Amino acid sequence: MADKIGRYAVQLPSADADAAVAGRALAGEPILVFPYGRHYREGFEGVYAFEVTPEVVAQAVENFARREERGVRQALLPVNEDHTSSRALGWFMDVVALPEGLGAAFSWNRRGREALEGGEFAYFSLEFAWEMVDRATGQVVTNQVVGGALTNYPFFGQAAALMSRNQQQEVGMAEALETVRAERDGLLSLIRGLFGRVTPAGGGTEPANTPGADDALQARVAAMERDLHAVQSERDAYRTQLAEVGTSLSAVTEARAREHFAQVVREQFSHLPAPLEQLAGAVRWLEETGGEHAQVVLAVLSAADGQFAQAFKERGVQPQGLVTIHARVDALVAQYQATHPGVDSAEALRGVMREHPDVYEAYRAEVGDGRS
């Protein structure tokens, strides 16, 4: 089975009283990293719910204490940068149960301390395995902390996050809007009461005698209406801004994910004769689906990479040599077709070989005379 690992972010604000969170982290005190409650995360098959309970927290605490003999099997769990850097900014010192949920304390190196003191990161993002396979025993370990990151791009939609300043502002905007509406409704009710029809002693009806009150109250109601529209316009503009920021963050997150899996392929499957982007996409799909056959397929790819590495060594070919020449030929063929409309791929390939004899010789040297 595949390890089911998620990332969940909590905020580390860098201004006002909220800076105490980052200060406690710098001082080595535990901070909340995974709050109790029911949360939601977006996966390959849609949105699903998960719940952080006292039982989950207790098991995570025990697993961390026994991490060297269970699950991750390493003494140092790193805090990296944006879940992508191989360099650590600090290390987990302890994982504890807090009244609000799971907490953790950290030891920071120079780079991590300077980054926190300088307010360079707004979030701590926890890497948490709901299920993972112990590579030494084959047993499934549940609820294991596997690492974390300082980041400004937490995984929105997958994070159990504290309320951000943007969310606090939006809530405040909604409360202000409700206050204006309530005051307006109160004024309208007062007007109806003052200018309602009353029954005089002689019978019939006539307006109540309230000289001068009509104009003043109507002017006040008009002012409240203007305030209401102003608040609504400000709220709508703010929501539009939030949507634009969300779109930008999604694009950044996607770009970072692509680069992460490209780096995985460079480090683990560098000898496989397949285009880097295509292979990275396949590895990403396997890891994100978490299907029962994913680990089997990844193991097969790893074995194939080893065989190709041996073959390259025997033939004196540098790793990724075959990938490089194919990628260059594919790019030249696409360029040829773009400048020669209506030409099929076979004719485009022949044209490229005619125009680029160096590519032709390199292509023949890699694939052999009997392959195309």
N, C-alpha and C positions, 0 to 999 in steps of 0.2 A: 504494500500500500504506500501512497505518497504521504510525506509529512504535510500536515495541515497547519501552516504557519501564517499568522496574520500580523498586521502592524496597526497599532492603536495609539492615538496621539493625545497628549494633554498639554495645556498651554503653560509656557514659562514667560509671563509678561515681563517687560523690561522697563516699566515706568510706574510711578506712584507707589501706593502701598503694595500692589501686587508683586513688586520686585522681590518681596520676601520669599517667594517661591524659588526663584533663582538663587537667592542668598542662602536659603537652607540647603539647596543642592550643592553649592560651593563649599558650605561648611561640613559636608559629609552627613547631614541629617536626612532621614528618609522623606521622600516626597511622594505624593500620590501619582501612580503611573497607570492604574487600571481600576476605575471606579466600579463599585457595586451597581447592579441593575441590569435591565434588559437593553441590549444595544442591537444595532443592525449593521450589516456589512454587505457590500456588493461583491458577489462572486461570479464565476463563469456562467453559472446557471441562473443567475438573478440575485435578488436580495434575500438574505436569510437572517434569522435572529439568533443571537447567542446571549447567554446570561452569565454574569459574574456573580457568584454566590459565595458565602463564607466557606463552603466546601471546596470550591475552585481555588480560592485564595490560600486555604490551608494546604492543599496539595501542591500548589506552586511554591509555597515557602519550603515545604519538605523536599521537593524535587531540587530546588536550588541548593539546599544544604547538602544533598547527595548527588550533585551534578557530575562529579568526577567518576561516579560508579553507575550512573543511571542517565540515559538520554544523551546529553551533549558531551559528556566525558571530557571536560576541560575545566581547569581551575579558573581561568580568566575569561569572563564574558565581556566583550568590548562594547563601548558606546562609540559608534562611528559617525560619519558626517553624511546625512541624507540617504542612509541605507546603501550607499554605493561605494564609498571610499574604503580602501583596505587599511587605512591608518586609523588608529584609535585616538579618540579625544579623551577617553577615560575608561574606567573599569567598574563593573558592578562590585560593590563591597558586601552588600547584604540585600536580601529580599524579605520583607516583613508584612504582617497583617496590620493595617491601619483601620480606624473606625469607618473610613469612607471606602475602603477597598484594599487593593494590593499596593504596597509601597516599596520603594527601593532607595538605597543609599549608594553613593558613588565616590570614587577616588579619581581626581582629574589630573591629567598631565598639563604641561605648560600651555600647549595649544588649546586644550579644552577650557582651562581656567581663563585664559585671555579672551576666548570667544564668549564665554558667559559674562565675564566682567564688562566686556565691551558691548553687550546686548546684541550680538550678531545673530542669535537664534531665538526664536519665539516659542518653540515647542520641543518637548521630549517625546519621542515616538517609540513605543515598546514593541519589540519583536517577540511574539508569544506563540508557542506551538500547542494547539489543542490536542493534536496527536502527532507523535514522531516515533520513528523506528530506532531503537537502540542498535547501533551498527555492530556492537560487540555481542549482544545476546539475541537480537532479532525480536525482542519484546516491544510492544507498543507502550510508549510512555505518554500519559496525558497531562496537560496543564503544566508545561515547562517553559520558563523564561529562557530564551535563547540569545538575547542581545537587545540592543536599542540604538537610537540615533538622536543627535541634535539636528533639527531641521527647521526650515521655514516653509516647507511644503508637505504638511501632514496629509495622510490619505483620507481626504474628506469622503464621506460615504462609507468608509471602512473603519472610522476611528471612534473610540469612546472618549470624546474630548470634553474638557471643561469649556464653559461658555466663553467665547472670545469677546474682545472689545466690540467688534462689529455687531455681534449678536446682542450685546448689552445695549448698544445704541439703538438697534432696531426695536427692542422691547421698550426702551424709554420712549421712542417715537410713538409706538402704539398706545402707551399709557397716556401720553400727552394728547393724542387724538381723542381718546375716550373721555378725557377731562373736558376738552372743548365741547364735545358733543353733549355731555351731561349738562354743562352750564347753559348751552343753547336751548336744550329741551326744557330746563328749568325756567328760563326767561319766557319761552313760548307759553308754558303753563301759566305763568304769572300774568301774561297779557290776556290770556283767555279768561282768567279769573277776574281781572280788573274791568275788562270791557264786556263781560257777559251780560246778558239781558236780565234785569231784575224786575220784580213785580211791585209797582207803587201802590199806595193806599187806595187810590181811586179806580184800581183795576187796569188792565192792559199792561203793556211793557214799554220800557224806554231805557236808553243807555244809562249806565251808572255815571254819576257826576265826578269825573276825574280830570279836571282841566290841566293841560300841559303834559300829562303823563304819557300820552300816546306817542308824541314825537320823540321824547327822550328814550322810551323803551324800544321803539322801532329802530332808532339809531344804534342803540346798544346791540340789538339783535343783528343788524347789518354788519357791525364791527366783528361780532362773533362769527358770522358766516365767512367773512374775509379771513379771519384767523384759521378757521377750519379748512378752507381751501388751501391756505399757505402750508399748513401742516401736511395735508394730503399730498400736495405737490412735492414737498420736501421728502416725504416718505417714498413716493413713487420714484423720484430721482435716485434715492439711496438704494432702493431695490434694484434698479437698473444697473447701478454701479456694482452692486454685489454680484449680479449675474455676469457682468463683464469680467470681474475678478475671478469668479468661479471658472469661466471658460478659459481664461489665461492659465490658471492653475492646472486645469485638466490637461492643457497642451504641454505644460512643463512636466507634469507627472508622466505623461505618455512618453515624452522624449527621454526622460531619465530612465524609464523602464526599458526602452529600446537599447539605450547605451549599456545598461546593466547586463542584459542578456547577451549583447554583443561581446562584452568583456568576459562573460562566462564561457562563451564559445571559444574566444581567443585563448583562454587559460586551460580549458578542459578538452576541447575538440578541434584543436588547431590543425590536425593532419587530415581531417575528413574532406574529401573532394567535393565540396558543395559551397555555393555562394554564402558568404558570411551572414548577410541579412536574412536569407531564407532559412538557414540553419538556426539562427538566433530566434526567429519567429516560431520555429517548430519546438525548440527547447522551452520557450516561454509558454506555449500552449500546453505542453506536457506538465510543466510545474503548476500552472494556474488551474488546470482542470482537476488535478489531484486524483485522477482515476486509478483504479487498482493495478492497471498495467503500465502506468507511467514510469515507475522505477525500473521495471523490466526493460522497457524500451531505452531508457537512459543508460542502463547497464550495457545493453547491446551496442549502443553508440560509442560508449567508452571503450568497449573491447575492440570495436572496429577502428577507433582512433589509434589504439595501440598497434593494431596490425598495419595500418597505413604508415604509422611512424616507423615501424621496422622496415617496411617496403621502401620508404623514402631514404632511410639510412643506407640500405643495401644499394640503391640506385644512385645515391649521392644527390638526391633532390632535397631542396630546402622545404621545411613545412609551409603549407599553404601555397606552394608553387603552382600546383595544378589549379587551385582555386583562382589564383591571380591571373593566369593566362586565360582561363575561361571567362572570368569577369571582364577582362580587357576585350576579348573577342566579342562577347555579348554587347558591350557598350559600343564598339565600332560598328557592329551589324545594325544596331538600333539607329545609330547616327546615319549610316548609309541609307537605310530605308526611309529616314526622315527627309533626306535630300534627293531620293529617287522614288517618288510615289509610284505605287503599283508593283514594286519589285518584291518578290517573295523572299523568305529567309534564306533559302538555298542559294539563290542568285546573289543576294546581299553578301552572304559569306564568301562566295567566290570573288565578288568585287573587292571585299576587304582584303583578301589574301593577295589579290593582284596589286592593290595600292599600298599594302604594308608588307613587304617581303620579310622584314624582321619579325613581325607577328607570325607570319606563315611558318618561318623556321622554328620559332619558339613553340608554336602550337604543335608542329610535327614532332618536335623533341619530347613534348610532354605526353601527347596522346598516342603517338605511333602512327605509322603510315596506314594501318588498317582500320583506324577509327575516324569518325567525323565529328 
